[in-house]
Amino acid sequence: MQRLAARQRRVLGDRAPWHTGDIAWGLWQHAGREHEWEIRTWGEDAWSWLRLDSGLLDYDVAEERLELLDEVLAEPRARKACAFEDDGERLAALARHGFTQPMESTLSFNVLELTEEPQPPALPDGFSYRTVGEDDVAERVAVHRDVWAPSRVSEESFADVQRAWPYRASLDCVVVAPDGRFAAYAHLWPEDETGVGELEPVGVREEFRRRGLGQAACTFAMRRWWDEGGRRVVVYNETEIAGALYRSLGFRRHGVLREYAR
């Protein structure tokens, strides 16, 4: 699945639907709950990932093997599937299988080319930047659970994420509050072969919001990625608040992914 994600990026560039980090994060944060989904593969040319509770069918099909779309979308238990709003070929395939009702939820795809070294801003007094260390799992999970409540991420599942490729602790970045808690974080998944990093996830604890800490954490993560040779970053957003944050960092939206139901 990850090899196909990187292969698609080499062919489609920013229009690649998946990043290798998406797949690692999606799988390993839910480790131990494999009974909740079903994954199928078609060699290295396609895969589908069915969430059994919601009926959401995620998928990827190599650009040169689009004839597999109909086989992938023929899954009778699927109730929802996604495509870019302007992707005529995939939209037509969805329609052939009854996925014709557009849902309100959308995911904006954003990209930033790093043409110069990112400069993390000065932080408020008492706050500091650093990356996650071996003894930080409990606090790293705590800030994630606070931001994304209700969240099922646990210390055990996050330890699985840390062991998964391509997780890299040097790109798991946090802003530390004066009391030692993590006020904000931005994790960047590296994709060395394409030079494209992905910010996922990003969050700021509610009590620390409106201080520029989300922007600071993202900039720090991108600076770390620059230092490791990365020159391009992608990020997704569902809400306008998050979209405004990423635009303030220089990201531009290049596509909108929408769910379609049947």
Secondary structure as UniProt FT lines:
FT   HELIX           2..12
FT   HELIX           13..15
FT   HELIX           20..28
FT   TURN            29..32
FT   HELIX           34..36
FT   STRAND          37..42
FT   TURN            43..45
FT   STRAND          46..51
FT   TURN            52..54
FT   STRAND          56..61
FT   HELIX           63..68
FT   HELIX           69..73
FT   TURN            76..77
FT   STRAND          80..84
FT   TURN            85..86
FT   HELIX           88..96
FT   TURN            97..98
FT   STRAND          101..113
FT   TURN            125..126
FT   STRAND          128..131
FT   HELIX           134..136
FT   HELIX           137..147
FT   HELIX           155..163
FT   TURN            165..166
FT   HELIX           169..171
FT   STRAND          172..176
FT   TURN            178..179
FT   STRAND          182..189
FT   TURN            192..195
FT   STRAND          196..204
FT   HELIX           206..208
FT   HELIX           213..227
FT   TURN            228..229
FT   STRAND          232..237
FT   HELIX           240..248
FT   TURN            249..250
FT   STRAND          252..261
//
